[in-house]
Amino acid sequence: MSIGPVQTQFFHINETFYLDSGESFDAITLAYETYGQLNHDASNAILVFHALTGSQHAAGINSSVPAADPFWKEECVLGWWDSFIGPGKAFDTDRYFVICANYLGGCYGSTGPHSTNPQTGKPYGSQFPQVSAWDVVRSQLLLLDSLGVDCLHASVGSSLGGMLSMLLATRRPHRVKKVVPIATGLKTTVLHRVHNFEQILAIRNDPHFQGGDYYDGPAPQEGLLLARIISHKTFVSLDMMEKRAKQEITVEQPIGKFYKLSNPIESYMFYQGTKFADRFDANSYLRIMDMWQRFSLNAQQPGLFAECTHQEYLIFSIDSDVCFYPEEQSVIVKALEAANMAVKHITVHSDKGHDSFLLEPDLYAPYIRFILDETSQV
């Protein structure tokens, strides 16, 4: 059963918000959505961290978010985790109060580079400061405070969102009972850094980028398109990519006469990149990518989980994942076991690669329901 129509809400922090970089905002706004009802003692709240290019709109139908214009496209209307969140689903909104917020620095309604800088009356652009993973988590903790949530029933996230879910759980352990990181890792790997750096350069080298101050003219669509092509090959398994390339919309000769497309894969990747470039802001992409590049949750740090012994972890790996390889989740499990933590590790067998966590709820739901049950013992 679907949740149906939903609306984005806005949380305004009308006081100085200091960043890890030493810079600050006089005020910030977070776009967020909630699903289900908060119970009388606020003990049933689940915070979901979205992946790299996700949004606050995790479930239901949201046809319009004016604050997210011009990036709110048809692709955004259905919640990105709609098959996971709702009555009777993995995150059962008949039982739980689910919260999802767009990251600080994003482009779907939270304060980001496309937002108006109150000091200039123009978009922040290149003046938007560096935002750390902890800045993002801390801003969402203030949102939880405003909702009356002192301790989350669960902190959940996939991919980059999984990293943030663990950052919250280790930095503020008293605010989380259960942690569900999916297809993620404790740190940014060398392979991530290379892939991410390629994408950063693709955007920055677009002649329309203008150092980040492009809002009065053409956006760096070509750079963002190329960045998406670079990243997309790590999200979808090669077999699945080939199948989709034969089934989905094709693009006729998008790159001029000098080179002619030789395979449906090229057309498919160009199509995916074009769709993405229409629904995301290049500056937001760079800011969130920078946050990922600088992320590290050091499992060797003495006492990292010292105050987390009350928590339960459910770790998901995807056997065909080439974005966050299964070995990365094994590192998390070993660190938790070394700290005598309660942890269950599930390997999902899928031919869909990293994107499995978006597409195959039946492979995850039974385990998620189990750990969310108050009486479970992992």
N, C-alpha and C positions, 0 to 999 in steps of 0.2 A: 504494500500500500504506500502510495506517495504522500508526502507531507502536504503537497498542494502549493498554492501561492504563498510566498513569503516576502518580507521587505527587509532591506538593509537598515540597520540602526547605526547611530553615530555617538561615540563617547568622546567628549571634549575634556582634555586635561588643560585647564586654564591657569596653569602655573608653570614656572620654569622647569623644563625637562632637560636634565644634564645628560650628555652622552659620554661614552667611554673615551671618545677622541678628545675631550676637553671642551668641545663646542656645546651649544645648547639651543633649545627652542624656547621662545616665550610661551608658546602653547602648541599643542598637537591634537589631532583628531584621529581616532581609530574607527574604521568601518567594521561592523561586526554583525553577525546573525546568531540567533538562538533558536533551538528546536526542542519541543517538550516543555515541561514545567519544572521549575525549581521547587523541591519539596520543603516542608516546614522548617527543617534544620539545615537546609542548604548542603546536604550530604550526597546529592546525586548528580553533581555537576561533572561534566567531561569537557576538557579543553582540547580541541583539535587544531594542530598546527598544519597549515597547508604546505605543499611542495613549492618548488622554486617559482613557478609562474601561476600558482593557484590564487584563489581569492577567498573572501569571507563567505562567499555563497557556496556552501558545501552540500546543501540539500534543498529539494523543492524547486519551485518555478519562480524566478525573479526576472521579469521581462524588462525592467528599467531601473537603472541606478544613475540618476542625473549627475551625481558627483563623480562618477566614473567615466563620463563622456570625455573623449570620443571612443573609449576602449571597450565599452560594454557592447559586444556584438552578439549575434544569434548563438554563437558557440558558448556564450557565458550564461545563457538563460536557464538551462538545467543545471542544478547543483553538481559540482564535480565529483561528489561522493554520494550522490542520491541513492545509489543502490546499496549503500552501507548504512545510511542514517534514515530512520523513520519508524513507524509503528511495526513491531515485530522483526525489524532488521537487526543487523549485528549491533548497532548502537540504537537500542530500542527506545524511541522517544515516548513510549507509554510508561517507561520506567526512569529514564535519564533525561537530564537537562544538558543539551549539547551546545557548546559555544565555539564559534570559529571567527577569527578576526584577520583582516588583511594586515600584512606586516607594515610597520612604520617604514616608509621608503617605497611602498607599493604604488599602484596606479588605479586601484579600484575603490577609492574613497578615503583611504587613510592619507595622512600627510605624506607627500612624496615630492619628487622633483617637479612634477607637473602642477603641483598646488601653488597657490598664490603666496608669494613671500610678502608678509605684511609690511616689511620695511621698504619694499620697492613697488608694490602693487603689480608686479609681474611674476610669472612662474619662477620658482627657485632656479631651475636649470643647473648650471655649473656651480651655483652657490649652495646647493643642497649638501649638508655635511655627511661625513662618513657615519654609517650606522652599523653597530656591532650586533652579533647574535644576542648578547645579553641586553642591549638596548631594546631589542624587539621583545624579548621575554619580559623584561621589567615593565614595559608599557602595557603588556597584556595582564600582568599581575595587578596593575592599577585598575584595569577594566574589571578584573575579578573582584577587587575590593568594592568597586561601585555596585556590583551585582549582589554583594553580600556573601560571596563565596570565600571562606577562609581556607578550606582544604578541598582539593579536587578529589573526586572519586577516581579519576584517571586522567593522565596526560598522554595524549596520543599524537603520533605523527608519522608520515611516510616520507622517505627520501630526505631532503633537507629538513622537512618538518619533524622527522624522527630525531634528528640531531638536536633540534630545539626542545623537543619533549624531554630528552635526557638532560639537557642543560638546566631546565627548570627543576627537574627532579633532584639533581645533585646540588644546585645552588640554593634551593629553597625546599629541602626535603620534607619539612613539616607541612608543606602545602600540597603534597601529593601522596596518595595511597598506592595507586597502581600505574604502571608505565607500559605503554604498548608502542615500541618503536618498530616500524615496518620498513624493510629494505633500506637500511641506513648504516651509519658507522659512527665511530667515536671521533674521527678526525677527517680532515681533508687529505686525501691520498695524493701521491705524485701524479697518478693518472687523472684525477679530478683537476688538479692544478693545471695540467697541460691542456685538457679539454676546455676548461674555463678560460684560460688565457687566450686560447684561439678565438673564443667567442668575444672576449673583451676587445681584442685587436680588430676583429671583423667590424664591430660597431664603431670603434674610435677611428678607424681608417676610412669610414664612409665620408665622402666629402660634404655631405649634408649634416654631419654631426655637429660641426661648429663648436667644438669644445664643450658640448652639452647645452648650448644656448641656441636651439633650433626651433623653438616654439612659434616664432613669427614667420617661419618659412617651411620648406619641405622637411619632413622627418627623415631620419637615416634608415629608411625602410630596407634598402639593400643590405646594409650591415646587419640589421636585426634578422632579416631573412636568412642570411648566411649563418648567423649565430645559432638560429634554430636548427638549421640543417646539421651543423656540427654536433649539437646536443641530441637531436632526435635519434641518431644512430645508436645512442647508448640507452634509449628508452624502450625501444622495440627490438625484439629478437630479429635476426636476419631472415629467418623463415617466415615470420609474421609480416615483416616488411615486404617481402616478395609477394606474398598473398594479397596484401592490401594494394600493392602497386598495380596488380592485375584487375582489381575490382573497383577502385575508387576513381574519382575524377582525374582526368589527365590534362596537362597543360600543353598547348601547341607552341613549340619553339619559343620559349620565353627569353632566350639570351642572345638573339641575333643570328645572323646568317653565317658567321665565321665558324660556329660550332653547332652542329645539329644534334638534337637529343638522340641517343643511341639505344635507350632502354627505358621501360616504364618506371623503373626505380628513380631515374632522374626527374621525370615528370612528377612522380608522387612526392619526392622530397621538396621540389620547388613549390608544389601546391601546399604542403604542410608549412613551409617557411613563410609563404605569402599570407596564409590565414593567420599565423601567429603574429606577424608584423603588423597586421591590422588591429589586433586586440591587446597589444602590450606597448608600454612606453620604454624606449631604449635606455633612458636614464635610470628608470626603476630597475631595469634588468641589470645594469652595471652596478647599481648600489647593492642589490641583493646578491649578485655574483661576488662582489667584494666581501660581503659578509661571510659567504661560504668559503672564500679563499683564506680568510683569517680565522676560521673556526678550528678549535681543538679542544677536546675534552680528554685530557691525558689520563688514560687508564692506569698508568704507572704512578700517578700522583698519590703519595701516601695519604690515606684517609679520604679518598675521593667519595667512597660510599659509606664512610664511617657513621654518618647520621641517617643512613637510608635503610637500615636493617628492617624497618617496618614495612617497606615497600615490596610489592610483587611485580615482577617483570614478565612480559610475554614478548619474545623476540621472533620476528618473522624474517626468514630468508626466502628468496626466489631462486630456484636452481638455474634459471636461464638469464639471470640479471647480469648485465655487463656494465651497469652504472655503479651500483654498490654490490660488488661481488659477495657471494655467500661467506667468503673468508672474513670479511669485515664484521659480519654479525657474530662469527665464532670468537672474534677478539672481545666483543662486548660480553658474550656469555662467559668466557674464561675469567674476565675481570670480575664479573658479578659472583661467580662461583668462588673465586679466591677471597671475596669479601663475605662469604657465607650468606649470600642473598638468595631469596626465593626466585627462581627463574625457570621458565619453560621456553624451549627453543623449537620452533616449528619451521620445517622446510617445505615450502609450497612447490609442487611440481607443475610447471606451466611452460607452454611454448610461447608465451606472450612477453617474456622479458620483464624489465623493470615496471612496465605499465600494468602488469598483472594486478597490482594493488588497487588500480582504478577500475578494472574490468571484470574481475572474477570474485564477487562477494562470497559465493558458496565455499570457496577454498579457505576463507578466513573466518567467516561468521561463527562456526561452532566453537572455535577456540577463543574468540573475542567474548562471546556470551559467557563462556566458562569463567574467564578471569574477572569479568565485571560482576559476576555473582558475588555478593557479599560473603557468602559462606565458603567460597572456593579456597583451596589451599594448593598452590602450585607445587 
